């Protein structure tokens, strides 16, 4: 039996910032040894639609849903069954099942083995869903599936799943519920060693589960002598000693979701805790004293935002010399409380923006209160361009406390900024999916 894994892009084109899709290494490790598997990642290579295979499996995000459905249509026309998993099919299984033969809801562990067995016997079920969250103990991804592929030289490793918080725009809590699980530190260390990479990105949505867990992980990373990056909630800055240990263990950069400078907007996003213990400036200074570069993300378009919010937010990011920053329009996605609220208030511009042929990447998807939808789209793009001018890149590079702390740091900074600038300019306004869109009958069937 042969299984073909496919990682769809947002559109039928290649990207320059692709990293190894960890989920397929996990699936490879769960697949019986006598089953032949292969991976095609549309971000870096063409998909061979004439491939002889027995099953196609895709992980689908909301932004890649339209393209995934187009790919599925091509294989199913040849009689090849398609199974989909990931966030989007988990939240909208009925939609996904219009284009797939089977959907896996939630985590793959404990379900994928059954999918493979059923596919081999020609009796795929329509829906696979676990009754409880699987343990993460003793599981090591099989990265052999990435051999021969050209990804960014960064290894992706996961420590835990879930998040302590329930932000209104985020679907993580809807996917994992209140479950907070993490792998053993020994498994993470072994996973890093097997990856063979000198720089690791810890992909957890929030690496800071609690102080004791974080400390045990950081202490175990110190002897490895690696560099690593992560996503972490800003409340870790309350413990400067822990942030110092973070740096000592090899952390060179952290992504933090600041989201907004406006306290009313933070309350609307259910993220008022961002400034509960420290001001943004005080929290940033903790990271700067540790020499950790910060990637700040911001959301514009909340009910208390106005056109002046864009410049104020970019000014903050520039003043703090973030290594990278992103300025996104507030986007209701399936599974998040924000999506349900916008739909109930009748403010969505598209019933399903991810399938709408008029939607372009970076476009506003709802009607804001403090500006027009057009102003939200244009304001976010202008903020991205202003932060990523060559002059801005040069000035931020001069930060010797973090961005230019060493020649290696400076090289990482320049590479990340040039790649980010290129991707921002190439993606803005692009329609999702391939040139031949899904037909209305397929979408609404």
N, C-alpha and C positions, 0 to 999 in steps of 0.2 A: 504493500500500500504506500502511496506517495501523498503527502500533504504539502500544499503550497501556502506558505504564510505570505500575506501582502500587507504592507504598511502604506495606505494611500496618502498622497499629498493633498493639500487643499485644492489643487488644480493639476491639470496634466502638464507638469513642468518639473524641473529640478530646482533644488534649493542649495544654498551654500553654507548653511549652518546646521546641517543634520548631525545628530548624535545617535549612538546606538540605541535602538528601541528595546529597552530592557524587557518589556513584556514578552517578546518572542524568545529571548533566552530562557525565561521562566517556562514558557510553553514547551520549548525544546527539552528542558529537563524533566518535564512531566510526561513526555511522549515515549511509548515503548521503544526499545532499542531496535526492534525489527521493522519499525516504520521509517521510511525515508522521508526526510523533511528538507525544505528549501525555503529561503526567504528572498522576496523581492521588495525593496524599499523604493517607492516611487519618488522619494525626495532625492535619490542619488542615481537611479537607473530606470530604464524603461521596463514596463511589465510585459512579459511575453504572453499575449492572450491566446496563442495557439499551443500553450504548454499542455503536455499530457499529464494529467494529475487526477487523483481520486477525490480530493477535497480541497477547497480553498477556505482559509481562515483569515479573518481580518479583525484588527482592533480599530474601533471607530470613535472618533471625537466629534463634537458637534460641528466644528469647522471643516472636518473631512467627510461628513456624512454624505453630502451630495456626490462627491467623487467616489466614495465607497459604493454607493448604490449603482453608479454607472459601471464601475468595474464588475460588480456582482452580476449585473445584467449581461455582460459579455460572456462570462463563464457559464451562467445558467442556460444561456441560449444553446450552449454546446452540451447541455445535460450534466454539467459538473455541479454538484451541490456546494453551497456556500454557507458558512457559519460566521456570525458576527458576535463580537463581545466588546466590552469597554463601557465608558460612561454613557454614551449616547444611546446605544441599544438597551442598556439597563434601564434608563429612564423612559424611553419610548420604544418598547419592544414591538408594539403593534405596527408602528411605522416601519421599523427595521424588517419585520417579517413580510412586508410587501416586496422586499428585494432579496431576502435571504431565506434559506431553507430552515435555519435554526438560529436561535439567539441564546447566548449565555449571559445571564444576569449576575452581576457582582463578580467576585473573585473567581479566577479559573481553577485554583487548587481544589481538588476534590470533585470537580465537574469535567475538566478537560479529558481526564482518563476515560470517563463514560462517553463523552462525545466521540472520541477516537474509536472506542469499541463499537458503538452503535453505527458509525459511518462504515466501519469495516464489514459489518453485517447487513448493510443496506437498510437500516431502520432508524434513521435520525429522528429524534423527537423535535417538535417545534420549539420548545422552551426548556432550558436547563437552569435550575435555580436551587441554591443550597439553602438548607434550613438554619444553618449556623455559620459563623465565620470560621474559616480554617485556620489552623495553627501555622505559624511561619517558621517554627523550629526545624532545624536540620535540612533546610531547603537551600540549594546552591544553584544559581542559574547556569545554563550551559551556553557559554559564549562562542562555542565553535560555530554556531550558526552565522556569526558575523565574519568569518574568515574570508579574505579576499575582497572585502568591501571597504570603501574609502569613507570613513566617518571622521569627525573631529577627534583629535587625540585625547579624548576625555573618557574615562570609564564611569558608567552609571551604576550606582550601588544603592540599594534600599535598606534602611534600618527599620522603619516602622510604617504603619498605615493608619490613617485617620488623623483627626485634628481635635484639639480641646475646645475650639471655638466654633460658632455657628453663624458666620457672616451671611448676610441676606443675599449677597450676589454669588455666593459660592455653593457648589453642589457636593462638596466633599462629605458633609454631614449626611446628606441624603443618600449617598452611596455607602458609607460605612456606619451610619448611625452613631451611637455613642461608643462604638468599639474603638479602643486604642490598643493596637498590638504592635509588638516589635520583635525582631529577631534577636537571638543571643548575640552578644558582643563578639564571641568567638567565631560565630558564623560570618559576621560582617568582616572581621579581620581576614578570615580565610578567603572570602569572596573578593576582597580587595587584592590579596596576593595573587589569586588565580587570574584576575583581570589583566595583570601585567602592565597596568598603567601607572604613571607617576603622578597624574592628576586625576582626582576623583570628584564627581558631582554626586552628593548624597541627595537623592531625588525626593525624599520625604516632603510632603506638603508643609509640614512644620516639624523641624528636627527637635524642637524643644518640648518634649513630652513632660518632663519634670527635671528638677535639679539633679537628683541622684542618678537617674538614667543617663542624662547628658554627660555627667561627670565620668561615669564608668566607660562610656563610649570614647570620650576625648582622651582619657588616660590610656586606653588601649591603642589609640592611633599614634601616640607620641613616638613609640619605637619604630614605626613603619617608615618614617622619614618622607612621607608623601605630602603633596599639596592638595587641598580639597576646598570645595565650595558647597554651599547649601542654601536652602530656604528656611528661614527661622522667624518666629514672631518676635516683635520688638521688645516684649517683656523680659527677654533674657538679659537685656542691658541693665536690669535692676541688680544683677549679680556680676560686678566688674571682675571679681576673681574668676568666675566661670568663663567669662568672655576672654580673659587672659589665657586660661587653659585651652580654650578653643584655638587661639592663635598658636600657642605652644605646640598643639597637636598637628598643626599644618594648615589650618584654615587661612586662606588668603582672601576670600570674598564671600559675602552673604547677601542673599536677596531678601529684602524686607518689604512687605506690603504696607506702605504708609497710607495709601489710598487717598486721603484728603487732609488738607490743613484746616478745614472747617469743622469745629466740634459738632455742629448740627448735622453735617453730612456723615460724620463718623457714627452718630447715633442712628441715622437712617440706615446705614449699612450694618448696623448691629456690631460695630467695631469701636465703640466708644472707649473700650479698655486700652486702646492704642496709647492714649495719653493719660491713663488713670494714675500711673505711678511716676512718670517722668515726662518732661516736655520732649518734643522731637529733638530739639537741639542738644539737650542733655544726653539723650540716648545715643545720638549720633557720635557725640564726643567720646563716649565709652568705647565705641568701636574704633574710632580714630586713634585713641591712646593705645589700643592694642595693635594698631597697624593693619586692621582688616578693611579691605575695600568693600564698599556698599553699592549694591544695585537696588535702586529705589523704584517701586512701581506705584502708580497713581491712577485713580479713577476719577473722571470728570463727567458731569451730567446729573449729579444728584439734585434733589429739589431745591437745595439752598445754594447751588452753584449758579454763577452768572458769567458773562464773557470775561470779566476781570479775573476770574479764577485761574485761567490758563497761565497768564504771565506770572501771577503770584506763585503758582506751583513750580513753574520752570525756574524762577528766581531762587526758590528754596533748594532745588536740586543742584543748580549751578553753584550756589554759595557753599554747599557742602561737598562739592567736587566728587559727586558720585561717579563710580567707574562707568556705570550705565544707568539709564533711567527710561521708563516707559510711561506714556501718558495715554491711557485707553479710555474710549467712551464706555460708560457704564452699559453693560450688555446683559440683558436677561437671558439666561440659558436654562434649558430643561432641567428640572430637579432642584433648582434653587428657589428659595422663597420669593426672591425678586421677580422671577418669571411669572409666578402665579399672581402676584400683586399687580404687575403691569397689565396682565391679561384681564383681570377683574376690573381694573380701572379703565379699560379700553384704550390704552396708550401705546400698544404695540403697532409699529408701522407695517409689519408683515406678520401674518399668522404663524409662519415658520420661516424666519429669515434665512436659515441655513439652506433652504431649498428654493428660495425666491430668486428668480433670474435677474431681478433688479438690484439685489443686494451686492455690494462690493466690500472687500476687506477694509475695515476701519470705518465703515459707515455707521451712523447712529441707527439704532433698531427700535427706538421708541420716541415719544414726544416728551422732551424735558419741560420743566416748568419755568426755568429761569432764562431760557434761550430757545432758539429754534433748533430743530434736528439738524439743519444744515450748518448752523453755527457750531453745534457740538462736533460734527464731523470735521469741519475745517479747523476748529480750535485745537483739537487733539493732534491733527496732522501738523499744524503750525508749531505746536509745542515740541513734537518729536524732531522736526527739522531744526528748530532753534537750538535744542540741546545738542544736536549732532552736527553742528557746523564744524568746519575744520578749525576755526578759531576757538570754539568751545573745547574741542578735543585737546588742542595744544595747551590751553590754560589749565584744564583739569589734570593733564599729564604732569604738570609741574608740582603736584602735591607729593612732596617727598615723604610725608608721614604714612601714606598708604599706596597711592597709585604708582609712584616712582620710588618706592622704598628700596628696590633693587633693580638691576638690569632685566632680570627675569620678569618682575612685576610690570615694568614698563613695556616689555614685549607683549605680555598678556593683555595689558590695557589697550595697546594700539591695535592688536589683532581683533579684540572683541569690539572695539569701537568702529573700526573700518567695516567689519562684517555687519554690525548692527545698522550702520548708516546705509549700506548697500541694500539690506533686506527691507528696511523701512521704505526706501524710495521705490523699490520694485513691487512691493505688495500692496501699497495703498490703492484702494479702488478696484482691485482685481476681482473679477467675478469668480465665485467658487465653482468647482467642477470643471469639466472639459468643455470644449467649444460647443459640442452638441448637448444641450441641456436635457434634463429629464422632462418627459411629456406630462402635461397636466393630468392626464388620465392615470399615469403611474403614481403621481404624487397623492392624488385624492382617491385612489382606488379603495 
